[in-house]
Amino acid sequence: MFGILFAFIGVSVAPASLIPKSAEKTSNGDVPTWYEGDEWTYTADPVFYSGENGSFSGKIENLKNKVLNITSIVHDGVQYKVYEVEITGGISGDFSYNELSGDLDGEITGTTFMRVSDLAQIKAEILTEGAIEIFFVDLDYEANFDTNFFPPLELYDFPLNVGEQWGISCESISSGTFSLEGLINESFSGSQWIIETMHCDKKENVSVPAGVFECYKLNRTDNVVWHSPDVGNSVKSIVDMSDENTTFYATLSLESFSRSIQPVTITLYIDPSEAVSGEMVNISGRAIESGTGNPLQNADILIEIPSTGDSWATTMDSDGYYSEAIVAPEITDDTPSVDEIGSGGVIVQCLSPPLHGIRVKTLVIIENTSPDTPTIDGSTSGKAGTEYEYTFNAVDLDGDDVCYYINWGDGNTEEWIGPYTSGTDVKVKHIWSTKGVYTIEAKAKDTYGEESGWATLEVTMPMNQQSTYMLFFQLLEKILQRFPLFDWIISSFPALNRILTF
């Protein structure tokens, strides 16, 4: 019972920790940047558990999650930049265990560690202690619960997009103890795999005691959470799970929140924010001193993509601006989605002691697909020496602009004309100067260099009218040379002679 209850408490700080091929995407909800002193206070009411050996029915009040600092920890041999988040609150309700039952009243303390780049949960440590009144006697209780996630539990696939779904896969390993004065002293441990599919259902306004917020509604098996970009966290979540032996239900609502002002305010722009691996991406922004609004001059900037281990150091100019062109790395993550290869948080830090600032945004690596083979429309026959217009059209499923390479079959080519918007008609004119049968060949290339297959269209250009006359007179000349009688007839009739001479 305490294992399930404390798992709920331990992950309640993470907006995705209670949540579980895009259609049309709406505006993005990118990874929030937290800072020391940020606080979110929740109430979990009701909280209900029923199992084979016991039950609990009550509430958790003033469940405060406060960012203590930004630090680094080593977990499973890997070093992570994390938020260290303090958890405090009060728990009360009706408690039963085997033949014992009574009123529970206790305090909750604990710490959870969230990865800065994507809010993946690394581990949680929860302790609760207080008293359980049994037969009018208060008996002290104490319970602790530690959970580690391998790999870190990355439940959000930032940036959030309505209609998107993604998978999660993680093993959670838990252990703990529970003691009740003079009666119970037990330990527990276990592990389980979390393999589920998350879905970003829609955006809607949600009313909680802290206010009304526009939220992304996120669904997971047995869980729903509403995440607010304005709050930088969840504002409401519902857990409703049951099997043959266990039932657990809880509703968590945001009571209040406050966000700290960083000593340095940093803006961060990633252009493009969705890129193909190997593409050039520009990381830029500005840093100002929050207290005065003055730009930081010539301060050091550190840019990191923790998921790949890449980092870059640069310096701001005299107006506080910074810019760094990078090659988009290959990124894979633990939230596979049909819309991307992977995504990773880009962390920008200003290093200007004693002032400090941090900002996080997501770089998405997409799989580029080549454009469809273009269509070619136009005349398939005509006269040499006459100009003809042909229409080319290629669709790129990624929506990228396209260029066209056209081979007219007579030694002339149009080399990568464009770019043009995907799916639009492109009209090009050409003249074949001599008779013959020609094959027009065309292919498209998107802005990332992926090329389509070749399209072909065969056209026939017979001789033009002038060429026909020339051939006739050449033939007539040969006849006159072979048969002098025809030459005498023509010369005897002046009108006929003038026509032929023309």
C-alpha atoms as one frame of an Amber mdcrd trajectory, in Angstrom:
protein
   0.000   0.000   0.000   2.714   2.493   0.974   4.666   1.552  -2.137   1.823
   2.613  -4.434   0.984   5.676  -2.349   4.574   6.924  -2.214   5.113   6.249
  -5.890   2.211   8.607  -6.495   3.735  11.237  -4.191   7.227  10.834  -5.606
   6.238  11.473  -9.185   3.620  14.135  -8.555   6.249  16.838  -8.987   6.781
  15.860 -12.617   4.048  17.067 -14.947   4.468  13.959 -17.084   4.971  11.441
 -14.352   1.270  10.891 -13.977   0.519  10.753 -17.685   0.650   8.180 -19.917
   1.461   9.722 -36.741   0.429  13.299 -35.780  -2.553  14.515 -37.613  -2.551
  18.309 -37.746  -0.228  19.870 -35.199  -1.118  22.895 -33.124   1.171  25.265
 -31.243   4.052  23.722 -29.359   4.463  23.354 -25.620   8.205  23.183 -25.130
  10.150  21.968 -22.117   9.826  24.434 -19.221  12.901  25.947 -17.608  12.852
  25.678 -13.828  15.026  27.597 -11.411  15.957  27.619  -7.749  12.987  28.643
  -5.619  10.232  27.625  -8.049   7.306  26.165  -6.093   4.092  24.294  -6.904
   1.660  23.316  -4.143  -0.995  20.663  -4.688  -3.811  18.939  -2.866  -4.508
  15.268  -3.518  -8.122  14.741  -2.536  -9.429  12.116  -2.552  -6.743   9.488
  -2.262  -8.079   5.946  -2.018  -6.300   2.598  -1.910  -7.688  -0.894  -1.342
  -5.702  -4.133  -1.525  -5.458  -7.627  -0.103  -3.767  -6.573   3.152  -5.017
  -3.072   3.775  -6.617   0.157   2.674  -6.296   3.915   2.925  -8.885   6.619
   2.358  -7.852  10.218   2.906  -6.018  13.161   1.419  -2.625  14.796   1.043
  -2.546  18.532   1.730   0.063  21.217   1.059   2.018  18.856  -1.181   4.728
  21.321  -2.042   7.374  20.745  -4.695  10.227  23.243  -4.470  13.298  23.434
  -6.698  16.266  23.542  -4.338  19.048  23.845  -6.884  20.425  22.857 -10.250
  23.199  20.330  -9.827  24.760  17.196 -11.313  24.433  13.601 -10.161  25.792
  10.284 -11.383  23.139   7.658 -11.998  23.917   4.206 -13.371  27.372   5.441
 -14.362  26.034   8.457 -16.290  26.294  12.068 -15.160  23.158  14.179 -15.473
  22.384  17.860 -14.957  19.310  17.783 -12.719  16.823  19.778 -10.742  16.862
  18.738  -7.087  13.264  19.096  -5.920  12.156  19.017  -2.310   8.798  17.402
  -1.495   6.819  18.236   1.661   3.219  17.771   2.708   0.755  16.386   5.180
  -1.183  13.123   4.922  -4.295  12.091   6.817  -7.078   9.533   6.557  -8.444
   6.156   7.548  -5.809   3.416   7.580  -6.145  -0.355   7.831  -3.581  -3.145
   7.716  -4.633  -6.761   8.244  -6.628  -6.654  11.499  -5.464  -3.172  12.485
  -7.282   0.048  11.640  -7.221   3.651  12.770  -6.787   7.299  11.875  -3.464
   8.208  10.243  -1.967  11.680  10.622   1.552  12.306   9.349   4.066  14.461
   7.503   5.731  13.773   4.165   9.266  14.763   3.209  11.397  13.730   0.293
  13.485  14.596  -2.733  13.172  13.828  -6.401  15.681  14.473  -9.188  14.521
  15.612 -12.627  16.733  15.859 -15.704  17.017  19.495 -16.790  16.952  18.806
 -20.522  13.569  17.023 -20.635  12.185  16.619 -17.073  12.856  12.878 -17.128
  12.679  11.506 -13.587  15.865   9.847 -12.359  15.018   8.893  -8.785  12.794
   9.758  -5.821  13.264   9.376  -2.058  10.140   9.711   0.115   9.723   9.539
   3.904   6.550   9.821   5.928   6.208   9.656   9.678   3.520  10.424  12.209
   0.961   8.567  14.284  -1.866   6.106  13.718  -4.573   6.126  16.365  -5.577
   2.516  17.078  -8.070   1.831  19.871  -7.622   5.405  21.147  -3.859   4.931
  21.371  -1.463   6.895  19.138   1.212   4.621  17.720   4.158   6.128  15.883
   4.729   5.012  12.314   7.538   5.570   9.831   7.776   4.579   6.203  10.350
   5.317   3.508  10.300   4.586  -0.162  13.127   4.891  -2.726  12.666   4.461
  -6.478  15.260   4.539  -9.252  14.473   4.598 -12.954  16.592   2.884 -15.626
  16.847   4.687 -17.985  15.437   7.913 -16.517  11.674   7.968 -16.902  11.176
  10.300 -19.866   7.444  10.597 -20.093   7.150  13.894 -21.939   8.081  14.079
 -25.595   8.797  17.782 -25.851   7.674  19.873 -27.591   4.061  18.835 -27.054
   1.816  18.743 -30.111  -1.892  17.996 -30.183  -2.496  14.674 -31.918   0.996
  13.297 -31.274   1.641   9.996 -29.534   4.851   8.435 -28.313   6.112   5.398
 -26.431   7.912   5.105 -23.114  10.033   2.262 -21.795  11.672   2.214 -18.388
  12.392  -0.129 -15.470  11.596   1.186 -11.997  13.310  -0.464  -9.017  11.869
   0.315  -5.588  12.622  -0.519  -1.974  11.435   0.671   1.418  10.439  -0.072
   4.983   7.350   0.386   7.140   7.234   0.251  10.926   4.365   0.731  13.364
   5.382   1.094  17.009   5.519  -2.313  18.697   3.438  -4.055  16.032   4.935
  -3.984  12.535   8.451  -3.790  11.146   8.591  -4.793   7.493  10.585  -4.100
   4.370   9.559  -4.315   0.749  11.236  -4.187  -2.641  10.344  -4.839  -6.244
  10.751  -3.788  -9.834   8.545  -3.366 -12.847   8.796  -2.324 -16.476   6.843
   0.695 -17.590   6.003   0.167 -21.254   3.176   2.335 -22.454   1.992   4.705
 -25.158   1.300   8.348 -24.386  -1.094  10.525 -26.348  -1.493  14.298 -26.433
  -5.237  14.502 -26.819  -6.121  18.184 -27.064  -5.772  21.656 -25.559  -8.417
  22.899 -23.159  -8.968  25.327 -20.299  -8.809  23.722 -16.848 -10.025  25.321
 -13.628  -8.187  24.512 -10.381  -7.874  26.440  -7.091  -4.785  28.228  -8.473
  -6.755  29.611 -11.432  -7.858  28.793 -14.981  -5.127  27.652 -17.350  -4.884
  26.544 -20.970  -3.481  23.024 -20.812  -2.392  20.108 -22.923  -4.438  17.047
 -22.011  -2.182  13.976 -21.904  -3.398  10.409 -21.612  -1.737   7.272 -20.365
  -3.238   3.958 -19.299  -5.167   4.680 -16.084  -3.804   8.265 -15.914  -4.709
  11.685 -17.276  -2.717  14.867 -16.692  -3.252  18.485 -17.727   0.001  20.351
 -18.365   0.145  24.150 -18.496   3.049  25.893 -20.271   2.235  29.042 -18.277
   2.598  27.207 -14.977   5.577  25.157 -16.180   4.073  22.053 -14.607   0.871
  20.062 -14.322  -2.205  21.728 -12.877  -4.330  18.615 -12.501  -3.963  14.858
 -12.770  -6.134  11.838 -12.154  -4.968   8.300 -11.432  -7.586   5.571 -11.682
  -6.179   2.045 -11.722  -7.455  -1.323 -10.620  -6.898  -5.044 -11.101  -8.210
  -8.192  -9.433  -6.588  -7.378  -6.070  -5.904  -3.637  -6.000  -7.735  -0.363
  -6.532  -6.078   3.035  -6.418  -7.666   6.398  -7.162  -6.329   9.924  -6.648
  -6.986  13.421  -7.934  -4.239  16.028  -7.744  -5.028  19.759  -8.153  -2.783
  22.811  -8.121  -3.465  25.126  -5.180  -0.789  27.749  -5.837   2.537  28.307
  -7.556   5.355  30.835  -7.758   8.243  31.166 -10.202  11.604  32.681  -9.345
  13.257  35.443 -11.348  16.686  34.321 -12.479  19.593  36.745 -11.955  20.182
  36.565 -15.719  17.296  36.381 -18.195  18.276  34.428 -21.303  16.385  34.136
 -24.553  17.021  31.095 -26.733  16.171  30.588 -30.400  16.844  27.405 -32.377
  16.636  27.829 -36.145  15.396  25.496 -37.464  13.924  23.856 -34.360  13.204
  20.727 -36.433  16.252  19.634 -38.399  17.738  16.717 -40.263  20.902  15.276
 -38.768  23.870  16.991 -40.428  21.939  20.188 -41.186  23.309  23.506 -39.941
  21.353  24.899 -36.982  21.789  28.321 -35.433  21.587  28.702 -31.640  21.141
  32.335 -30.667  19.662  34.693 -28.132  20.393  37.446 -25.669  21.236  37.686
 -21.973  20.345  40.632 -19.758  20.702  41.318 -16.062  17.211  40.779 -14.670
  17.504  43.435 -11.971  18.578  46.287 -14.224  17.596  45.176 -17.717  21.114
  45.901 -18.903  22.720  43.504 -21.386  25.591  41.412 -20.149  28.705  42.320
 -22.061  31.236  39.777 -23.286  30.077  37.125 -20.822  30.705  33.435 -21.454
  27.922  31.216 -22.783  27.882  27.414 -22.564  25.594  25.505 -24.952  24.957
  21.819 -24.243  22.942  18.969 -25.712  23.234  16.454 -22.856  21.630  13.564
 -24.727  24.521  13.531 -27.216  27.318  14.852 -24.993  27.933  17.815 -27.322
  28.826  21.264 -25.981  29.974  24.590 -27.379  31.447  27.658 -25.700  30.889
  31.138 -27.057  30.892  34.755 -25.880  28.242  37.448 -25.960  28.903  40.728
 -27.731  28.731  44.150 -26.135  24.906  44.198 -26.489  24.439  40.809 -24.835
  23.758  38.816 -27.996  25.217  35.389 -28.676  25.100  33.064 -31.677  26.590
  29.692 -32.501  26.130  27.649 -35.688  26.174  23.910 -35.006  25.732  20.756
 -37.028  22.536  19.012 -35.934  23.628  15.789 -34.215  21.958  12.413 -34.316
  19.551  12.306 -31.380  17.603   9.309 -30.174  15.562   9.299 -26.991  13.302
   7.131 -24.861  10.061   8.504 -26.302   9.939   7.108 -29.839   7.424   8.828
 -32.102   6.479   8.422 -35.746   6.946  12.175 -36.189  10.643  12.296 -35.367
  13.853  10.338 -34.972  14.511  11.866 -31.575  14.558  15.085 -29.591  16.848
  16.549 -26.994  16.926  19.597 -24.786  19.406  22.330 -25.638  20.676  23.978
 -22.434  22.149  27.477 -22.574  23.872  28.836 -19.477  25.317  32.258 -18.859
  28.550  32.075 -16.876  29.118  35.549 -15.445  29.849  35.138 -11.719  28.175
  35.936  -9.467  25.273  36.225 -11.913  23.819  33.080 -13.459  21.024  32.162
 -15.833  19.782  29.119 -17.694  17.349  28.402 -20.516  16.181  25.133 -22.093
  14.497  24.450 -25.436  14.125  21.327 -27.560  15.847  20.454 -30.819  13.879
  17.869 -32.802  15.665  15.597 -35.274  13.381  14.504 -38.083  13.756  11.812
 -40.704  13.755  13.431 -44.099  11.910  11.637 -46.899  12.624  12.218 -50.562
  10.016  13.984 -52.721   7.642  11.945 -54.836   8.588  11.425 -58.478   7.337
  14.532 -60.303   4.610  14.556 -62.928   5.236  16.013 -66.394   2.312  17.418
 -68.387   2.470  18.892 -71.898   2.376  18.151 -75.616   3.762  14.817 -76.758
   4.135  15.925 -80.372   4.764  19.116 -82.213   6.897  20.928 -84.758  10.585
  21.509 -84.482  11.417  25.163 -83.973   8.227  25.872 -82.043   8.213  26.741
 -78.315   6.215  24.424 -76.008   5.355  24.739 -72.318   5.539  21.827 -69.869
   4.251  21.603 -66.280   6.235  19.858 -63.538   4.843  19.036 -60.092   6.381
  17.092 -57.191   4.966  16.591 -53.696   7.279  16.369 -50.679   5.569  14.533
 -47.817   7.564  16.560 -45.283   6.315  19.784 -46.856   9.814  20.861 -47.881
  10.371  23.133 -50.869  11.639  21.380 -53.998  13.946  22.113 -56.934  13.764
  20.470 -60.364  16.401  19.025 -62.668  15.123  18.765 -66.272  16.858  17.005
 -69.164  15.155  17.863 -72.469  16.815  15.001 -74.344  18.538  17.243 -76.896
  21.633  18.055 -74.847  19.989  20.954 -73.022  19.188  20.837 -69.275  17.670
  22.960 -66.529  19.844  22.297 -63.469  17.974  22.488 -60.145  15.675  25.393
 -60.829  13.748  26.632 -57.795  13.080  26.166 -54.967   9.305  25.963 -55.324
   6.588  25.119 -52.818   5.811  21.422 -52.617   2.858  20.387 -54.777   2.677
  23.537 -56.905   2.783  23.582 -60.721   6.044  24.782 -62.229   5.848  25.770
 -65.913   8.959  25.668 -68.113   9.224  26.334 -71.879  11.516  24.670 -74.429
  12.207  24.568 -78.180  13.518  21.552 -80.057  15.352  22.923 -83.096  15.468
  19.721 -85.162  13.137  16.868 -85.849  13.348  13.720 -83.768  11.955  11.739
 -80.852  13.037  13.128 -77.481  12.590  11.937 -73.898  12.072  14.590 -71.240
  13.514  13.465 -67.893  12.866  15.274 -64.612  13.498  14.704 -60.922  12.937
  16.754 -57.752  15.203  17.501 -54.791  14.077  18.861 -51.407  15.855  21.449
 -49.289  17.750  18.702 -47.435  19.209  17.235 -50.628  16.983  14.148 -50.903
  16.197  13.377 -54.543  13.177  11.725 -56.136  13.127   9.168 -58.912  13.145
  10.145 -62.575   9.940  10.983 -64.425   9.884  10.704 -68.232   7.741  11.948
 -71.107   8.409  11.087 -74.775   7.793  13.790 -77.370   8.004  13.646 -81.177
   9.090  16.651 -83.222   8.492  16.150 -86.990   9.894  18.601 -89.548   8.495
  22.102 -89.636   6.856  23.555 -92.796   9.991  25.268 -94.052  11.941  22.013
 -93.839   9.206  20.276 -95.886   9.504  22.837 -98.685  13.282  22.498 -98.723
  13.045  18.716 -99.047  10.511  19.091-101.942  12.737  21.424-103.922  15.789
  19.273-103.333  13.843  16.308-104.732  12.574  18.378-107.703  16.088  19.516
-108.534  17.260  15.928-108.712  14.309  15.054-111.035  15.128  17.933-113.373
  18.739  16.851-113.526  17.710  13.274-114.377  14.892  14.135-116.822  15.677
  17.215-119.048  12.138  17.049-120.539  10.718  18.419-117.257  13.145  21.323
-117.407  11.843  22.195-120.951   8.200  22.045-119.759   8.858  24.367-116.829
  10.726  26.886-118.925   7.882  26.867-121.512   5.310  27.988-118.913   6.496
  31.201-117.195   3.782  31.102-114.451   4.829  27.637-113.350   8.458  28.718
-113.434   7.737  31.669-111.103   5.978  29.384-108.564   8.766  26.863-108.489
  11.392  29.573-108.347   9.631  31.044-105.315
